[in-house]
Amino acid sequence: MEILRKHYEKIILSVVLLGLAAAAAFLPLKVASVRRDLDTVTQGFVRRAVKPLPPLDLSTNMAVLERLKNPPKATFANPGHNVFNPIQWRRKGSDGPLIPQEQFGLSSLVVTNIVPLHLKIEFRGPKERLRGTDEDVRYDFVITREYATNAPAQKPAPRVVSLGGKTEVFILKGVDGPPENPEAVVLELMDTKKTVKVPKDGVFSEVMGYAADLKYEVENKVFSKQRQGAKLTIGGNTYNIVAIAPDAVTLEDAQTKKRTTIPLKATS
């Protein structure tokens, strides 16, 4: 007993060390057992096939990227954008409603009709003989110049021309058939130097220009049969007609020289 009292600490320490040694010896065996159990569980587990995700729909994103390549331009000077561009208002007529600047001037000018203007040459046949020779035969024509700038010149004008003679629009270059009764005449046009053949009692016709009818609705003005070179007063400004095409009229501001083309109004 005396020995136990003196050495009990050593005895307790020895017992603890023996327990630790036994635990250390048992631990590898336990680890191996756990690993075997885990292998058994994992080997018996069947993995299910996973359905792949559908491809992403990036069409909307690509559309946005395409729009970014050509971004819209911010324009503040066009009609309807008056935040930074205040406009004038005028009264329609003496007691009519106020209308914005966008609705007067050339913006309210309408081309209602465009008609062609022709050069017409009618050959009516031989007119007379002066001295009884073929060279003295004269031929009867009627010339109509719808494109002429003055009204008298636009009316049909009779002309009598001998071979080699000329008028204001053509030279009589030759005849087809007997001089006293030809089937046709050969003419050279003065302006274009083009040669044309006109049969007896036939008419040569060529478009030489156009005339336009316009309407300025703000002031209820109608401009009828206007030709190239005419002057129009619209909204207090003067404009010159510089060109008329089959489907449009081009006007030039007399002060600024700015040109504006107004298309022919479509008919329903």
C-alpha positions as CSV (number, residue, x, y, z in Angstrom):
1,M,0.0,0.0,0.0
2,E,2.9,2.3,0.8
3,I,4.2,1.7,-2.6
4,L,0.9,2.6,-4.3
5,R,0.7,5.8,-2.3
6,K,4.1,6.8,-3.4
7,H,3.8,5.9,-7.1
8,Y,0.1,6.2,-7.9
9,E,0.8,9.1,-10.3
10,K,3.1,6.9,-12.3
11,I,0.6,4.1,-12.3
12,I,-2.2,6.4,-13.6
13,L,0.1,7.8,-16.3
14,S,1.1,4.3,-17.4
15,V,-2.6,3.3,-17.7
16,V,-3.3,6.4,-19.8
17,L,-0.4,5.8,-22.0
18,L,-1.4,2.2,-22.6
19,G,-4.9,3.4,-23.5
20,L,-3.5,5.9,-26.0
21,A,-1.3,3.3,-27.5
22,A,-4.3,1.0,-27.9
23,A,-6.4,3.8,-29.5
24,A,-3.5,4.6,-31.9
25,A,-3.3,0.9,-32.9
26,F,-7.1,0.7,-33.4
27,L,-7.4,3.9,-35.5
28,P,-5.9,2.6,-38.8
29,L,-8.2,-0.4,-38.6
30,K,-11.2,1.9,-38.1
31,V,-10.2,4.1,-41.0
32,A,-9.8,1.1,-43.3
33,S,-13.2,-0.2,-42.2
34,V,-14.8,3.2,-43.0
35,R,-13.2,3.4,-46.4
36,R,-14.5,-0.1,-47.3
37,D,-18.0,1.0,-46.3
38,L,-17.7,4.2,-48.4
39,D,-16.5,2.2,-51.4
40,T,-19.4,-0.1,-51.0
41,V,-21.9,2.7,-50.9
42,T,-20.4,4.6,-53.9
43,Q,-20.1,1.5,-56.0
44,G,-23.8,0.7,-55.5
45,F,-24.8,4.3,-56.4
46,V,-26.1,4.6,-60.1
47,R,-25.6,8.1,-61.6
48,R,-28.6,9.3,-63.6
49,A,-28.1,10.9,-67.1
50,V,-28.4,14.7,-66.8
51,K,-30.3,16.4,-69.6
52,P,-28.2,19.1,-71.2
53,L,-29.4,22.7,-70.9
54,P,-30.9,24.2,-74.1
55,P,-28.8,26.7,-76.0
56,L,-29.3,30.3,-75.0
57,D,-31.5,32.5,-77.2
58,L,-29.3,35.5,-77.9
59,S,-31.4,36.9,-80.8
60,T,-32.7,39.9,-78.8
61,N,-29.1,40.7,-77.6
62,M,-27.8,40.5,-81.2
63,A,-30.6,42.7,-82.4
64,V,-29.6,45.3,-79.8
65,L,-25.9,45.1,-80.8
66,E,-26.9,45.6,-84.5
67,R,-28.9,48.7,-83.6
68,L,-25.9,50.1,-81.7
69,K,-23.9,49.9,-84.8
70,N,-26.2,52.5,-86.4
71,P,-27.6,54.6,-83.6
72,P,-30.4,57.0,-84.4
73,K,-29.3,60.6,-84.9
74,A,-31.0,63.1,-82.7
75,T,-32.3,65.9,-84.9
76,F,-33.9,68.9,-83.2
77,A,-34.4,71.1,-86.3
78,N,-36.9,68.9,-88.2
79,P,-40.6,69.7,-88.1
80,G,-42.1,68.7,-84.8
81,H,-38.8,69.3,-82.8
82,N,-39.2,72.8,-81.5
83,V,-37.6,72.5,-78.0
84,F,-34.4,74.3,-79.1
85,N,-35.9,75.9,-82.3
86,P,-38.9,78.2,-81.6
87,I,-41.0,78.8,-84.6
88,Q,-43.3,81.5,-85.8
89,W,-47.0,81.4,-86.0
90,R,-49.1,83.2,-88.6
91,R,-52.8,83.7,-89.0
92,K,-54.4,82.0,-92.0
93,G,-56.1,84.8,-93.9
94,S,-57.5,87.8,-92.1
95,D,-59.5,86.1,-89.4
96,G,-58.4,82.4,-89.7
97,P,-56.7,80.3,-87.1
98,L,-53.1,80.6,-86.2
99,I,-50.8,78.0,-87.9
100,P,-47.2,77.1,-87.2
101,Q,-44.3,78.0,-89.5
102,E,-44.1,74.3,-90.5
103,Q,-47.4,74.7,-92.3
104,F,-46.7,77.8,-94.4
105,G,-44.2,78.5,-97.1
106,L,-43.1,75.8,-99.5
107,S,-44.2,73.1,-97.0
108,S,-47.8,73.9,-97.9
109,L,-47.2,74.3,-101.6
110,V,-48.8,71.4,-103.6
111,V,-48.2,70.4,-107.2
112,T,-51.6,69.3,-108.4
113,N,-50.9,68.6,-112.1
114,I,-48.1,68.5,-114.7
115,V,-48.7,68.4,-118.4
116,P,-46.2,68.1,-121.3
117,L,-45.6,71.0,-123.7
118,H,-45.1,69.9,-127.3
119,L,-43.6,71.1,-130.5
120,K,-46.0,70.1,-133.3
121,I,-45.2,70.3,-137.0
122,E,-48.1,69.5,-139.4
123,F,-47.3,68.9,-143.1
124,R,-50.3,69.7,-145.2
125,G,-48.8,69.2,-148.6
126,P,-47.6,71.3,-151.5
127,K,-48.8,74.9,-151.5
128,E,-48.0,76.4,-154.9
129,R,-45.5,76.8,-157.7
130,L,-43.9,80.2,-158.2
131,R,-42.3,79.8,-161.7
132,G,-43.3,76.3,-162.8
133,T,-40.1,74.5,-161.8
134,D,-39.6,71.8,-159.2
135,E,-37.3,74.0,-157.1
136,D,-40.0,76.6,-156.8
137,V,-42.6,74.3,-155.2
138,R,-43.6,75.6,-151.8
139,Y,-45.0,73.5,-149.0
140,D,-47.7,74.2,-146.4
141,F,-47.0,73.7,-142.7
142,V,-48.6,74.5,-139.4
143,I,-46.3,74.9,-136.4
144,T,-47.5,74.8,-132.8
145,R,-45.1,75.7,-130.1
146,E,-46.8,74.9,-126.8
147,Y,-43.5,75.5,-124.9
148,A,-43.1,79.1,-126.1
149,T,-42.8,81.7,-123.3
150,N,-45.3,84.2,-124.7
151,A,-49.0,83.4,-125.4
152,P,-49.1,84.5,-129.1
153,A,-46.2,82.2,-130.0
154,Q,-48.1,79.2,-128.5
155,K,-50.9,79.4,-131.0
156,P,-50.8,77.4,-134.3
157,A,-48.9,79.3,-136.9
158,P,-49.1,78.6,-140.7
159,R,-45.8,78.6,-142.6
160,V,-45.1,78.2,-146.3
161,V,-41.5,77.0,-147.0
162,S,-39.6,76.0,-150.2
163,L,-36.9,73.4,-150.4
164,G,-33.9,74.6,-148.4
165,G,-35.9,77.2,-146.7
166,K,-36.3,77.5,-142.9
167,T,-38.6,78.6,-140.2
168,E,-38.1,79.5,-136.6
169,V,-38.0,75.7,-135.7
170,F,-36.8,73.7,-138.8
171,I,-35.0,73.7,-142.1
172,L,-36.7,71.9,-145.1
173,K,-33.9,69.5,-146.2
174,G,-35.7,67.4,-148.7
175,V,-38.8,65.6,-149.9
176,D,-39.8,61.9,-150.5
177,G,-41.5,61.5,-153.8
178,P,-42.4,63.9,-156.6
179,P,-41.7,67.5,-155.6
180,E,-45.1,68.6,-156.7
181,N,-46.8,66.0,-154.5
182,P,-44.4,64.4,-152.1
183,E,-45.3,61.6,-149.7
184,A,-43.2,63.1,-146.9
185,V,-40.8,65.9,-146.1
186,V,-37.4,65.7,-144.3
187,L,-36.8,68.4,-141.7
188,E,-33.9,69.4,-139.6
189,L,-34.8,70.8,-136.2
190,M,-33.0,74.1,-135.5
191,D,-32.5,73.5,-131.7
192,T,-31.3,69.9,-131.7
193,K,-30.1,69.4,-135.3
194,K,-32.2,66.2,-135.3
195,T,-33.5,65.1,-138.7
196,V,-37.2,64.0,-138.8
197,K,-39.5,62.8,-141.5
198,V,-43.1,64.0,-141.6
199,P,-45.7,62.3,-143.9
200,K,-48.2,64.3,-145.9
201,D,-51.2,65.3,-143.7
202,G,-49.2,63.9,-140.7
203,V,-47.9,65.6,-137.5
204,F,-44.5,65.4,-135.9
205,S,-44.8,65.9,-132.1
206,E,-42.0,66.1,-129.5
207,V,-42.1,67.0,-125.8
208,M,-40.1,70.2,-125.3
209,G,-41.0,71.0,-121.6
210,Y,-43.7,70.9,-119.0
211,A,-46.2,73.1,-117.4
212,A,-47.4,72.7,-113.8
213,D,-50.5,73.6,-111.7
214,L,-49.7,74.5,-108.1
215,K,-51.8,75.4,-105.1
216,Y,-50.8,77.2,-101.9
217,E,-53.4,76.1,-99.5
218,V,-52.6,78.5,-96.7
219,E,-53.5,81.6,-98.7
220,N,-55.9,79.7,-101.1
221,K,-53.7,80.7,-104.1
222,V,-53.8,78.8,-107.3
223,F,-50.9,79.0,-109.9
224,S,-52.1,77.5,-113.2
225,K,-49.9,76.4,-116.1
226,Q,-46.7,77.7,-114.6
227,R,-43.6,77.2,-116.8
228,Q,-39.9,77.1,-116.1
229,G,-38.7,80.7,-115.3
230,A,-42.0,81.8,-113.7
231,K,-41.9,83.6,-110.3
232,L,-44.2,82.7,-107.4
233,T,-44.8,84.7,-104.2
234,I,-45.4,82.3,-101.4
235,G,-45.6,83.3,-97.7
236,G,-44.0,86.7,-98.4
237,N,-41.0,85.2,-100.3
238,T,-40.3,85.0,-104.0
239,Y,-39.4,81.8,-105.7
240,N,-38.3,81.0,-109.2
241,I,-39.3,77.8,-111.0
242,V,-36.0,76.5,-112.2
243,A,-37.1,73.1,-113.5
244,I,-40.2,71.1,-114.2
245,A,-40.0,67.3,-114.6
246,P,-42.8,64.9,-115.4
247,D,-43.2,64.2,-111.7
248,A,-41.8,67.2,-109.7
249,V,-41.2,70.9,-109.7
250,T,-38.0,72.6,-108.5
251,L,-38.1,76.1,-107.0
252,E,-35.3,78.4,-106.0
253,D,-35.5,81.0,-103.3
254,A,-34.8,84.4,-105.0
255,Q,-32.7,85.6,-102.0
256,T,-31.0,82.5,-100.5
257,K,-30.8,80.5,-103.8
258,K,-31.8,77.4,-101.9
259,R,-33.6,74.9,-104.1
260,T,-36.5,72.8,-103.1
261,T,-38.1,70.0,-105.2
262,I,-41.8,69.4,-104.7
263,P,-43.2,66.1,-106.0
264,L,-46.4,65.8,-107.9
265,K,-49.3,65.0,-105.5
266,A,-50.5,61.5,-106.0
267,T,-54.1,61.2,-107.2
268,S,-56.3,58.6,-105.5
